[in-house]
């Protein structure tokens, strides 16, 4: 009988151990879960949106100061540096332009007697100074050039048969092909970029560039000292088309349907002025921290979670970038601090990645995929957060080949958070979307890519505008995003069964 009891005891030891281990894991998980607080996260938000960082434009000393602050928090939490030469930083060159004055936009209305009435427009409702504009003043005819594209291989040229030398071109964003899911769209992607549109205008001799890009700061345009740049709002756009029996929308709709250009001289004369200073010496960086896995094999695999640290700087007033994208940065920081302090050992490694240069054209993420810290084939997934801080619900989006990864987030929400939850209808493999966020550089180069968002937004969004301040975010949804990330990353990192 004693021998039987001894054998039974030995048999039950693993069961007891697993139960106790699971209880210990759950205790650690939940204890740290409740240490993620909106109060602490709001102090970080106020820091990133403070005058000290002046809008966090990549290349500026203020952006570097913001990057150093984020790195100091990673160091405080004992998250290892994973950047260049044992540091937290991955450096790159990033020239930038400072807006010294707001500048101006006006319409010159010629009268029958030869006199002219000058209609001046207001900042920021009617116009926004070009963040990479040359410095000076131009008065010239406004020429509508559709999407500003010259694509001979697509039999499309907005500049064909129209003379824009010395004139101001009126250019729309995007391309006439409207469906990124259509394989044909990939032929148009390179013409989406703001940089391309500006460079093409310069190539054709334009002296001014009016961009129908919504009103807001946009450093994602190439710099050329020879051209004056301005973002244009609804009122001046309507004034340009007044009396012409058509509108910008009617023309762009026609171009989308027919793929036939509709460029013409509007006969309107406008004046754009800008006062800028170019800084070619600018430097930018990504901030990278890592919690290394403890499994001797699985530690060589990595989960990357990232968001862009930069905002768009200052033009007249600082655009502090609370929603875009201090929200994503702080969500990741909240999860990073919790994982680091949980006492839970991870099997896989987790990389926390804060990009510079997103607003300058996805620069930091492009640098990272060219010089990755881990091999691409060892990367389980890249998860992107951009403008994740306004709403009442949670969303997670991913591509169809790895829909199983969505379940980690859904389970975290249903077990611990209980927010309305939405996952995307999985996109087909090879779908890259539009080049508007850092996720594009990962998905288009073959990384498994997901994104986290929020739903049910109810606060006004000040996209690239003054007003994107701490009170423009919903801090309680940010707390829950951080908690969802915290739980999901721990479970994903410790799931030995993940196979792709």
C-alpha positions as CSV (number, residue, x, y, z in Angstrom):
1,X,0.0,0.0,0.0
2,X,2.8,2.4,0.9
3,X,4.5,1.7,-2.5
4,X,1.2,2.4,-4.3
5,X,0.8,5.7,-2.5
6,X,4.3,6.6,-3.4
7,X,3.8,5.8,-7.1
8,X,0.5,7.8,-7.0
9,X,2.3,10.8,-5.4
10,X,5.0,10.7,-8.1
11,X,2.3,10.5,-10.8
12,X,0.5,13.6,-9.4
13,X,3.6,15.8,-9.0
14,X,3.5,17.1,-12.6
15,X,-0.2,17.8,-12.4
16,X,0.3,19.8,-9.1
17,X,3.3,21.6,-10.6
18,X,1.3,22.6,-13.8
19,X,-1.6,23.8,-11.7
20,X,0.6,25.9,-9.4
21,X,2.6,27.2,-12.4
22,X,-0.5,28.2,-14.2
23,X,-1.8,29.9,-11.0
24,X,1.5,31.7,-10.6
25,X,1.4,32.8,-14.3
26,X,-2.2,34.1,-13.9
27,X,-1.4,35.9,-10.7
28,X,1.6,37.7,-12.3
29,X,-0.3,38.5,-15.4
30,X,-3.3,40.0,-13.7
31,X,-1.3,41.9,-11.1
32,X,0.7,43.7,-13.7
33,X,-2.4,44.1,-15.9
34,X,-3.9,46.4,-13.3
35,X,-0.7,48.4,-13.0
36,X,-1.3,49.8,-16.5
37,X,-3.2,53.0,-15.7
38,X,-4.5,55.9,-17.7
39,X,-3.1,58.3,-15.1
40,X,0.5,57.3,-15.8
41,X,-0.2,57.2,-19.6
42,X,-1.6,60.7,-19.5
43,X,1.6,62.0,-17.9
44,X,3.5,60.5,-20.8
45,X,1.1,62.1,-23.3
46,X,1.6,65.5,-21.8
47,X,5.3,65.1,-21.9
48,X,5.4,64.1,-25.6
49,X,3.0,67.0,-26.4
50,X,5.0,69.6,-24.4
51,X,6.7,72.7,-25.9
52,X,10.0,70.9,-25.1
53,X,9.5,68.7,-28.1
54,X,7.8,71.4,-30.4
55,X,5.9,69.0,-32.6
56,X,8.6,66.3,-32.8
57,X,9.5,66.9,-36.5
58,X,12.1,64.3,-37.5
59,X,15.5,65.9,-38.1
60,X,15.1,68.6,-35.5
61,X,16.9,68.7,-32.1
62,X,13.4,68.5,-30.5
63,X,12.7,65.2,-32.1
64,X,16.0,63.8,-30.9
65,X,15.1,65.0,-27.4
66,X,11.8,63.1,-27.6
67,X,13.7,60.0,-28.8
68,X,16.1,60.3,-25.9
69,X,13.2,60.5,-23.5
70,X,11.5,57.4,-24.8
71,X,14.9,55.6,-24.7
72,X,15.3,56.7,-21.1
73,X,12.0,55.0,-20.2
74,X,13.1,51.8,-21.8
75,X,16.3,51.9,-19.9
76,X,14.4,52.6,-16.6
77,X,12.3,49.5,-17.2
78,X,15.5,47.4,-18.0
79,X,14.5,46.8,-21.6
80,X,17.6,46.1,-23.6
81,X,18.9,48.4,-26.3
82,X,18.7,46.9,-29.8
83,X,19.8,49.8,-32.0
84,X,23.2,50.7,-33.5
85,X,26.4,49.8,-31.6
86,X,24.6,48.7,-28.4
87,X,22.5,51.8,-28.2
88,X,18.7,52.4,-28.4
89,X,19.0,54.3,-31.7
90,X,19.1,53.5,-35.4
91,X,20.3,56.7,-37.0
92,X,19.6,58.1,-40.5
93,X,20.0,61.4,-42.3
94,X,16.9,63.6,-42.3
95,X,17.0,67.1,-43.7
96,X,14.2,69.3,-42.6
97,X,12.6,72.7,-43.2
98,X,11.5,75.3,-40.6
99,X,8.6,77.5,-41.3
100,X,9.6,81.0,-40.0
101,X,6.3,82.6,-40.7
102,X,2.9,81.3,-41.7
103,X,3.1,82.9,-45.2
104,X,0.0,83.7,-47.2
105,X,-2.4,82.7,-50.0
106,X,-4.5,85.2,-51.9
107,X,-6.6,85.4,-55.1
108,X,-6.2,88.3,-57.5
109,X,-9.6,89.2,-59.0
110,X,-9.2,91.4,-62.0
111,X,-11.9,94.0,-62.7
112,X,-13.1,95.3,-66.1
113,X,-11.4,98.7,-65.4
114,X,-8.0,97.0,-64.9
115,X,-8.0,97.2,-61.2
116,X,-7.6,94.1,-59.0
117,X,-9.3,93.0,-55.9
118,X,-7.2,90.8,-53.6
119,X,-9.0,88.2,-51.6
120,X,-6.8,87.0,-48.7
121,X,-7.3,83.5,-47.2
122,X,-7.0,82.5,-43.5
123,X,-4.7,80.1,-41.8
124,X,-5.3,77.3,-41.0
125,X,-8.9,77.0,-42.3
126,X,-8.2,78.0,-45.9
127,X,-4.5,77.2,-46.4
128,X,-1.5,75.7,-44.7
129,X,2.1,76.6,-45.5
130,X,4.1,74.0,-47.3
131,X,6.3,72.3,-44.8
132,X,9.0,71.8,-47.3
133,X,8.4,74.9,-49.4
134,X,11.1,77.0,-50.9
135,X,11.2,80.6,-49.5
136,X,9.8,83.5,-51.5
137,X,6.7,84.7,-53.3
138,X,5.0,83.8,-56.6
139,X,2.1,85.4,-58.4
140,X,0.9,83.4,-61.4
141,X,-1.9,81.7,-63.3
142,X,-3.3,78.6,-61.6
143,X,-3.2,75.5,-63.9
144,X,-5.2,72.4,-63.0
145,X,-3.1,69.3,-63.5
146,X,-5.3,66.6,-62.1
147,X,-3.1,64.2,-60.1
148,X,0.2,65.6,-61.3
149,X,1.3,62.4,-62.8
150,X,3.4,61.6,-65.8
151,X,3.3,57.8,-66.4
152,X,4.1,56.9,-70.0
153,X,4.0,53.2,-69.3
154,X,0.4,53.6,-68.2
155,X,-0.4,56.0,-71.2
156,X,-1.2,58.7,-68.7
157,X,0.3,62.3,-68.4
158,X,-1.5,65.1,-66.6
159,X,1.1,67.5,-68.1
160,X,0.6,66.6,-71.7
161,X,-0.2,69.5,-73.9
162,X,-0.2,72.1,-71.1
163,X,2.4,74.7,-70.3
164,X,3.0,75.2,-66.6
165,X,6.4,76.9,-66.8
166,X,6.4,79.8,-64.3
167,X,2.8,79.0,-63.3
168,X,1.1,77.6,-60.1
169,X,-0.1,74.0,-60.5
170,X,-3.2,72.7,-58.7
171,X,-2.6,69.0,-57.8
172,X,-4.7,66.3,-56.2
173,X,-3.4,63.6,-53.9
174,X,-3.4,59.9,-54.7
175,X,-3.9,58.4,-58.2
176,X,-6.9,57.9,-60.5
177,X,-6.9,54.1,-59.8
178,X,-9.1,53.9,-56.7
179,X,-8.9,50.2,-55.6
180,X,-5.7,49.2,-53.8
181,X,-7.0,45.6,-53.8
182,X,-6.9,45.4,-57.6
183,X,-3.5,44.0,-58.8
184,X,-3.4,46.9,-61.4
185,X,-3.2,49.4,-58.6
186,X,0.4,48.3,-57.8
187,X,1.5,49.9,-61.1
188,X,0.3,53.2,-59.8
189,X,1.7,53.1,-56.3
190,X,4.9,55.0,-57.0
191,X,2.8,57.9,-58.3
192,X,0.9,58.2,-55.0
193,X,3.8,59.8,-53.1
194,X,3.7,63.5,-52.4
195,X,7.4,63.7,-53.1
196,X,6.9,62.4,-56.6
197,X,4.2,64.9,-57.3
198,X,6.3,67.9,-56.2
199,X,9.3,66.7,-58.1
200,X,7.3,66.2,-61.3
201,X,5.9,69.8,-61.0
202,X,9.5,71.1,-60.7
203,X,10.5,69.0,-63.7
204,X,7.8,70.7,-65.8
205,X,8.9,74.2,-64.7
206,X,6.1,75.1,-62.2
207,X,6.9,78.0,-59.8
208,X,4.1,77.3,-57.3
209,X,2.3,74.2,-56.0
210,X,-1.2,74.1,-54.6
211,X,-1.9,70.8,-53.0
212,X,-5.5,69.5,-52.6
213,X,-4.5,67.3,-49.6
214,X,-6.8,68.6,-47.0
215,X,-5.6,71.3,-44.7
216,X,-2.7,70.4,-42.5
217,X,1.0,70.2,-42.1
218,X,2.7,67.8,-44.5
219,X,6.5,67.4,-44.4
220,X,6.1,64.4,-46.7
221,X,6.8,66.5,-49.8
222,X,10.2,66.9,-51.5
223,X,12.1,70.1,-51.0
224,X,13.1,72.3,-53.9
225,X,14.2,75.9,-53.4
226,X,12.7,76.9,-56.8
227,X,9.0,76.2,-55.9
228,X,6.6,77.7,-53.4
229,X,4.2,75.1,-51.8
230,X,0.9,75.6,-50.1
231,X,-1.9,73.2,-48.9
232,X,-5.3,74.4,-50.0
233,X,-8.7,74.3,-48.3
234,X,-12.3,74.2,-49.6
235,X,-12.9,77.9,-50.0
236,X,-9.9,78.8,-52.2
237,X,-10.5,75.6,-54.2
238,X,-14.1,76.6,-54.8
239,X,-13.0,80.1,-55.8
240,X,-10.6,78.7,-58.4
241,X,-13.4,76.9,-60.1
242,X,-16.0,79.6,-59.7
243,X,-17.6,80.5,-63.0
244,X,-16.0,77.5,-64.8
245,X,-19.1,75.3,-64.9
246,X,-17.1,72.4,-63.4
247,X,-15.5,71.6,-60.1
248,X,-12.4,69.8,-58.8
249,X,-14.6,66.8,-57.8
250,X,-16.3,66.5,-61.1
251,X,-13.0,66.5,-63.0
252,X,-11.3,64.0,-60.7
253,X,-14.4,61.7,-60.9
254,X,-14.2,61.9,-64.7
255,X,-10.5,61.1,-64.7
256,X,-11.1,58.1,-62.4
257,X,-13.7,56.7,-64.7
258,X,-11.9,57.3,-68.0
259,X,-8.2,57.5,-67.1
260,X,-8.2,60.5,-69.4
261,X,-6.5,63.7,-68.2
262,X,-8.4,67.0,-68.0
263,X,-5.7,69.6,-67.4
264,X,-6.3,73.2,-68.3
265,X,-5.4,76.8,-67.3
266,X,-8.1,78.0,-65.0
267,X,-7.6,81.6,-65.8
268,X,-7.3,82.5,-62.1
269,X,-4.3,84.3,-60.7
270,X,-3.1,83.5,-57.1
271,X,-0.2,84.6,-54.9
272,X,1.6,82.3,-52.6
273,X,4.3,83.5,-50.1
274,X,6.5,81.5,-47.8
275,X,9.3,82.2,-45.4
276,X,11.3,79.0,-44.7
277,X,14.8,77.9,-43.7
278,X,16.3,74.6,-44.9
279,X,18.4,72.4,-42.6
280,X,20.3,69.8,-44.6
281,X,22.2,68.7,-41.6
282,X,19.2,67.1,-39.8
283,X,19.4,63.6,-38.2
284,X,16.6,61.2,-37.4
285,X,16.4,57.9,-35.7
286,X,14.4,54.9,-34.7
287,X,14.3,54.0,-31.0
288,X,14.5,50.2,-30.5
289,X,14.3,48.2,-27.3
290,X,14.0,44.4,-26.8
291,X,13.0,41.9,-24.2
292,X,15.0,38.8,-25.1
293,X,13.2,35.4,-24.9
294,X,14.5,32.7,-22.6
295,X,13.8,29.6,-24.7
296,X,17.1,28.5,-26.2
297,X,15.5,28.1,-29.6
298,X,12.4,30.3,-29.7
299,X,14.3,33.3,-28.4
300,X,15.7,33.6,-32.0
301,X,12.1,34.4,-33.1
302,X,10.7,37.9,-32.6
303,X,7.4,39.7,-32.4
304,X,7.8,43.4,-33.4
305,X,5.4,46.0,-32.3
306,X,5.9,49.6,-33.5
307,X,4.5,53.1,-34.1
308,X,5.9,56.4,-35.2
309,X,7.2,58.8,-32.6
310,X,7.4,61.8,-34.9
311,X,4.8,64.4,-35.6
312,X,4.8,67.2,-38.1
313,X,6.5,70.0,-36.2
314,X,5.5,73.6,-36.2
315,X,4.0,75.9,-38.8
316,X,2.6,79.0,-37.1
317,X,1.5,76.8,-34.2
318,X,3.0,73.5,-33.0
319,X,1.1,70.4,-34.1
320,X,1.8,68.3,-31.0
321,X,0.7,65.0,-32.5
322,X,-1.3,63.6,-29.5
323,X,-3.5,61.3,-31.6
324,X,-1.0,61.2,-34.5
325,X,0.9,59.4,-33.0
326,X,1.8,59.9,-29.4
327,X,-1.2,57.7,-28.8
328,X,0.4,54.7,-30.5
329,X,3.7,55.3,-28.9
330,X,2.2,55.5,-25.4
331,X,0.1,52.4,-25.9
332,X,3.2,50.5,-26.7
333,X,5.1,52.0,-23.8
334,X,2.3,51.0,-21.4
335,X,2.5,47.4,-22.6
336,X,6.3,47.4,-22.6
337,X,6.6,48.6,-19.0
338,X,4.1,46.0,-17.9
339,X,5.7,43.1,-19.7
340,X,9.2,44.1,-18.3
341,X,7.8,44.3,-14.8
342,X,5.6,41.2,-14.8
343,X,8.2,38.6,-13.8
344,X,6.8,36.4,-16.6
345,X,9.6,34.9,-18.7
346,X,9.0,35.0,-22.5
347,X,10.0,32.2,-24.8
348,X,10.2,34.4,-27.8
349,X,11.8,37.9,-28.0
350,X,9.7,41.0,-28.3
351,X,11.0,44.2,-30.0
352,X,9.6,47.6,-29.3
353,X,10.1,49.9,-32.2
354,X,9.5,53.7,-32.3
355,X,9.9,55.1,-35.8
356,X,11.3,58.4,-36.8
357,X,10.5,60.0,-40.2
358,X,7.1,58.5,-40.7
359,X,5.7,61.9,-41.5
360,X,8.6,62.5,-43.9
361,X,7.7,59.6,-46.0
362,X,7.9,56.4,-44.0
363,X,11.7,56.9,-43.7
364,X,12.4,55.1,-40.4
365,X,10.4,52.0,-41.2
366,X,12.1,51.8,-44.6
367,X,15.5,52.0,-42.9
368,X,14.5,49.3,-40.5
369,X,13.4,46.8,-43.1
370,X,16.6,47.4,-45.0
371,X,18.7,46.9,-41.8
372,X,16.5,44.7,-39.5
373,X,17.6,43.7,-36.0
374,X,16.2,40.2,-36.6
375,X,16.1,38.3,-39.9
376,X,12.7,38.6,-41.6
377,X,12.3,34.9,-41.6
378,X,12.6,34.9,-37.8
379,X,10.0,37.6,-37.4
380,X,6.6,36.2,-36.3
381,X,4.7,39.4,-37.1
382,X,5.0,43.2,-37.2
383,X,2.2,45.0,-35.4
384,X,1.6,48.6,-36.2
385,X,-0.1,51.3,-34.2
386,X,-1.0,54.6,-35.7
387,X,-3.6,57.0,-34.3
388,X,-4.9,54.6,-31.7
389,X,-6.5,56.8,-29.1
390,X,-10.0,57.9,-30.0
391,X,-13.1,55.8,-29.5
392,X,-14.9,53.1,-27.5
393,X,-14.0,49.9,-29.2
394,X,-10.9,47.9,-30.3
395,X,-9.9,46.6,-33.7
396,X,-7.2,44.4,-35.0
397,X,-6.5,43.9,-38.7
398,X,-4.4,41.2,-40.4
399,X,-3.8,39.4,-43.6
400,X,-5.4,36.0,-44.4
401,X,-2.4,33.7,-44.2
402,X,-2.1,34.3,-40.4
403,X,-5.6,34.9,-39.3
404,X,-4.8,32.7,-36.2
405,X,-2.8,35.6,-34.8
406,X,-5.9,37.6,-34.4
407,X,-7.2,35.2,-31.9
408,X,-4.7,36.3,-29.3
409,X,-6.1,39.8,-29.3
410,X,-9.7,38.6,-29.4
411,X,-9.1,36.3,-26.4
412,X,-7.4,39.0,-24.4
413,X,-10.3,41.4,-25.0
414,X,-13.0,38.8,-24.2
415,X,-11.3,37.5,-21.0
416,X,-9.9,40.7,-19.5
417,X,-11.1,43.9,-21.2
418,X,-14.7,43.5,-22.6
419,X,-14.7,46.2,-25.2
420,X,-16.6,46.1,-28.5
421,X,-14.1,44.2,-30.7
422,X,-13.7,44.1,-34.4
423,X,-11.3,42.2,-36.5
424,X,-10.9,42.8,-40.2
425,X,-12.1,40.6,-43.0
426,X,-8.6,39.3,-43.7
427,X,-6.9,40.9,-46.6
428,X,-5.6,38.6,-49.3
429,X,-1.9,37.7,-49.3
430,X,0.2,40.2,-51.1
431,X,-2.2,43.1,-50.4
432,X,-0.1,46.1,-49.4
433,X,-2.7,48.9,-49.2
434,X,-1.8,52.5,-49.7
435,X,1.7,53.8,-48.7
436,X,0.3,55.9,-45.9
437,X,1.7,54.2,-42.7
438,X,4.8,52.2,-41.6
439,X,2.9,48.9,-42.0
440,X,3.3,49.4,-45.8
441,X,7.1,49.1,-45.7
442,X,6.7,45.8,-43.8
443,X,3.9,44.2,-45.8
444,X,5.3,45.2,-49.2
445,X,8.7,43.5,-48.3
446,X,7.2,40.3,-47.2
447,X,6.7,40.7,-43.4
448,X,3.6,39.3,-41.8
449,X,1.9,42.6,-40.8
450,X,-1.0,43.5,-38.6
451,X,-2.4,46.8,-37.2
452,X,-4.3,47.7,-34.1
453,X,-6.9,50.5,-34.1
454,X,-9.9,51.8,-32.3
455,X,-13.5,52.1,-33.3
456,X,-16.4,54.4,-32.3
457,X,-14.3,57.6,-32.3
458,X,-16.3,60.5,-30.9
459,X,-13.7,63.3,-30.4
460,X,-12.8,65.7,-33.2
461,X,-9.7,64.6,-35.1
462,X,-7.2,67.4,-35.7
463,X,-5.3,65.6,-38.4
464,X,-1.9,67.4,-38.9
465,X,-3.5,70.5,-37.4
466,X,-3.0,72.6,-34.2
467,X,-5.4,71.1,-31.7
468,X,-4.0,67.6,-31.8
469,X,-3.3,67.9,-28.1
470,X,-3.7,65.6,-25.0
471,X,-7.4,66.5,-24.7
472,X,-8.0,65.3,-28.2
473,X,-7.4,61.6,-27.2
474,X,-9.5,59.2,-25.2
475,X,-7.1,58.1,-22.5
476,X,-9.3,55.2,-21.2
477,X,-9.4,53.5,-24.5
478,X,-5.6,53.9,-24.7
479,X,-5.3,52.2,-21.4
480,X,-7.3,49.2,-22.7
481,X,-5.3,49.1,-25.9
482,X,-2.1,48.8,-23.8
483,X,-3.7,46.1,-21.7
484,X,-4.8,44.2,-24.8
485,X,-1.2,44.4,-26.2
486,X,0.3,43.4,-22.9
487,X,-1.8,40.2,-22.6
488,X,-1.6,39.3,-26.3
489,X,2.2,39.7,-26.6
490,X,2.9,37.6,-23.6
491,X,0.6,34.8,-24.8
492,X,1.9,35.0,-28.4
493,X,5.5,35.0,-27.2
494,X,4.9,31.9,-25.1
495,X,2.9,29.8,-27.6
496,X,5.2,27.1,-28.8
497,X,2.7,25.9,-31.4
498,X,2.9,28.9,-33.8
499,X,4.0,27.6,-37.2
500,X,3.9,29.4,-40.5
